[in-house]
Amino acid sequence: MQNRNWIYLLGFVFLVYSCKTGKIGGTADCPKKDTEETIELLRSKSKTPFEFYYAKLGVTVKDSESSNSFKTSLKLKTDSAFAGILKVAGIVGAAYLADTDTIAFTNKIKRCYFKKDFGFLVEKFGMDLNYGLMQELLLGQPFGLNTIQELYPLKDDHYYVLASHDKKAIDRLTTGALEEDEVEDFFFRYKIDCGTMELGQILINAPSMLTSIQIDFVKRQEVDGYSLPQETEIKVVSPKDSTFISLDYGTTTLNDYKKISISIPDSYNECE
């Protein structure tokens, strides 16, 4: 009986050791790496080692009905609020502020405003967005990673891929054969560049809403030793429409505090 117990113990130790030393990758472009180390690297990219962020951006938003381009500033106090102004043809046309509860916006041309919680973005993006997720998106961090307890390696020729679900579940997602308890899930896939080890792309699927989001961190820049986005492309596909958003980051500084505020004149009415 004692010999059998030793066999079980050795088997358990081997299983734990195998899990800890699993490998990801294994192609010409992506040599094998330790899976746990890659997961730790990805999770480390969620950390924000600065208190204040400032950037100037060029933004383009396109859908089936319109295409709009504008310039904006972004003043962000980590885990607190971000704000800025929007310019079209050099003229300030609007201002915005988002905190942990609400988003406020003033349209200086139409002389109106709105102030709503993040729930109004569900229809556009197919998922609940909150301040933390918006901050991750703007700072080029692993969007939604903090909601995922376990990550699974997936095979890919050009990226190290870590996913919120295992290969069998991702295959069911791809073929439209999800199990009943999976339909309400959000499926995340994080693609890490095999050369730079930077986060290159995030794929998000919300099957219950028939919505998918693709975030491409096309180009990055190093500011004070920290990797930040320089060019980001976002594609949102839902049953109602497809929306394409381009973010082109210009001047970027860290820890240079600027006042975050918004003013809503008493004469403004609520935007329709």
Buried (B, 14 or more C-beta within 10 A) or exposed (E): EEEEEEEEEEEEEEEEEEEEEBEBBEEEEBEEBBBBEBBEBBBEBBEBEBEBBBBBBBBBBBBEEEEEEBBBBBBBBBEEBBBBBBBEEEEEBBBBBBBEEBBBBBBBEEEBBBBEEBEEBBEBBBBEBBBBBBBBBBBBBBBBBEEBEEBBBBEBEBBBBBBBBEEEBBEBBEEEEBEEEBEEBBBBBBBBBBEEBEBBBBBBBBBBBEBBBBBBBBEBBEBEEBBBBBBBBBEBBBEEEEBBBBBBBEEBBBEEEBEBEBEBEEEBEEEE
